[in-house]
């Protein structure tokens, strides 16, 4: 693993577990086995590192979200939660921690959320066929985001409940 990849992976793990603000640069360098000089040479700043972490996380998540049906969205979410842990959305936690006031982070978060909505719209359209499915897309998005948040304290039951609610909505939309 190259230095930058190692640094991003280490930072993601620490930011995900401890938060952006609570993770100091000293801890990052220690955990990554790097000097401060090397860290700054490769990423520039803690804010830039957080943007890189979120970008890497988005790429991994969107690759997994390459599915054909609404039901499969919740399969992906369940597998992601099992693999990555159910600590909630790192994007929203980062946005909340920074108050949306750090443009580099806010832009990555909002771009990711727009991309997630667009992907869900594409999946809904593919699953149901032609037509205006804007309202259903919003409902599925809210179920998806809610399941991510509720999985923090309810575990996989939250994802199962969201999946069942989505199935009802899809069945109604087909009628």
N, C-alpha and C positions, 0 to 999 in steps of 0.2 A: 504494500500500500504506500503510495507516495505521501509526502509531507502534508500537502493540502487536503487530500482525501482523509487522511488520519485525523487532521485537525477538525475538519467538518464533522466527521463521525463522532469524535470525542465531544465536541461542542454540542452536537444534537443530543447526545445522551445526557449531558449535564444540564443543558437548558430545559430539556423535557422533564427531568427529575426535579430540578431545583428552581427553575425559572431564569429568565434573562437577567433580571436585576441582581438576584442573589448569587449568580455565578460570576465570580471575579476572574480577572485575567490571570492572576497568580495560579488559581486552581486549574484553569484551562491549560496553562503551560505545563504545570506539574503533571496533570492527567495525560496530556498528549506527549509528554516527554520531550518538550521543546523549550528553547530559551524564549524570552519575551521578544528579543530581536527577530528571531526566526518567525514567530507568530505574526508580528506586525509586518514583516517582509512579505509574507504570503497572503495576508488578508487585510491589512491596513488598520482596521479598528474592530472593536467589539460589535459595533452596529453593522459593519460590513460583513463580519462573520455570521451574525444572526441572519442577515439577508441571504447569505450563501447556504446556511443550514436550511432555511425555509424553502429556498429554491430546490435544493437536493431532495427534501422531503416531498415537495410537490411532484417532482418528476417521478419518484417512486410510487406515490399514491396514484397519480393519473395513469401510469402504466398498468396498475392493477385494475383501474376502473374501466378498462377496455372490455366492456360486457355488452350484451344485446338486450337484456330485459331488466325491468324494474326490480324484479325479485333478486336478480344477480347482484344488484347494487348492494343489497343487504348481506349477501354472501361475502362480498369483498369487504364490507365494513366489519363483519364478524371476524374474518381472517386477519384483517389489519389489527383489530383490537387484540386478538390472541397473540399476534406476532410482536406488535409494538407496545402493547399495554393500553389499558383503558384510563388514561390520565386526562382525557379531554383533548380538545383541538389545540395543538401547539400554535397554530396560526392565530386563533382567537385569544389564547392566553398571552401571546406576545403583543398583540394589538392592545389588549386590556392593560397589560403591565406598563406599556409605554404611552397609554392614553391616546394612541393614534397620532402622537405628536412627532414621531421620528419618521420623516418621509420615506427613507429607505426601507423601513420595516412596514409601514402602512401601505406603501405601494405594492410590495410583495404579497401582503395579506389580502388586500382588496382584489388584486389580479387573480390570486388563487381562488378566492370565493366566486369571482365572476366566471372563471374557467370551470369550476365545479358545477355551477348552475347551468352553464352552457352544455357541459357533458351530460348532466341529468336530462336536460331538454332534448338532447340528441337521442339518448336512450329511450325516453318516453315516446318520442316521435317514431323511433324504430320499432318499439314494442307495440304501439297502437296504430301506426300507419298515419296517413295524411290527416290533417285537421289542426285546429287550434287547440293545443294542449297546454297553454300558458298557465292556466289556473292549476291544473294537475301537476305540472312541473314544480310550481311553488309549493304545493302541498307535499310532494315527495321530498323536495329540498328541506322543508321544515321538519319532516319526519326524520330524515337523514341526520341533519344537524342536531336535532333533539336527542336522537339515539346516541350520538357521539357524547353529548353532554351528560345524559342520564347514565351511560355506561360507567361513568366514574364511580357512582355509588350503587347502581343497580346491577352492574355487570352485563352479561350477555342477555339477560331477560329484557333489557331495554331495547336491544337490537331486534330481538324476536318480536316484541310488541310492535315496534315500528314496521317491521316486515309484514306482519299480519294486517296492520292498518293500511299499508300501501297496497296490499293485495285486494282489499275491499275497494279502495279508490279506483284501482285499475279495472276491476270487474265492473264497477258502476260506469266507468268511462266507456267500456266496451258495449254496454247495453244501449 
